[in-house]
Amino acid sequence: MVKGGVPFPMLSDAGGRIGKVYGVYDEGAGVDIRGRFIIDPDFVIRAMEVLTPEVGRSPDELVRQIKAFQHVRATGEVTPSGWQPGQVALKPGPAVVGKVWQAWKP
């Protein structure tokens, strides 16, 4: 990995073939609009974000979300917004209904 890069594969779609499949190809401009998709090892889309070109995406948030999805997959726990590895995560179920705020206090 190149210093300053991202620790996962990324790709380009110069011909728009992938963008057309995911619904982010702008025919008039001949380019994909800003889209990112987190796809799990079972090829299930777990997250997607589509933005117009004027607003950039956050690589830090993307990496955080990938780590959260990996944690969820490995443990069956759920994570709150902004969760980072090492922070509290919960096992979903009736015992936590209405009490999530107690475990995830800011």
Buried (B, 14 or more C-beta within 10 A) or exposed (E): EEEEEEEEEEEEBEEBEBBEEBEBBEEEEEBBBBBBEBEBEEEEEBBEBBEEEEEEEEEEEBEBBBBBBEBBEEEEBBBBEEBEEEEEBBEEEEEBEEEEEEEBEE
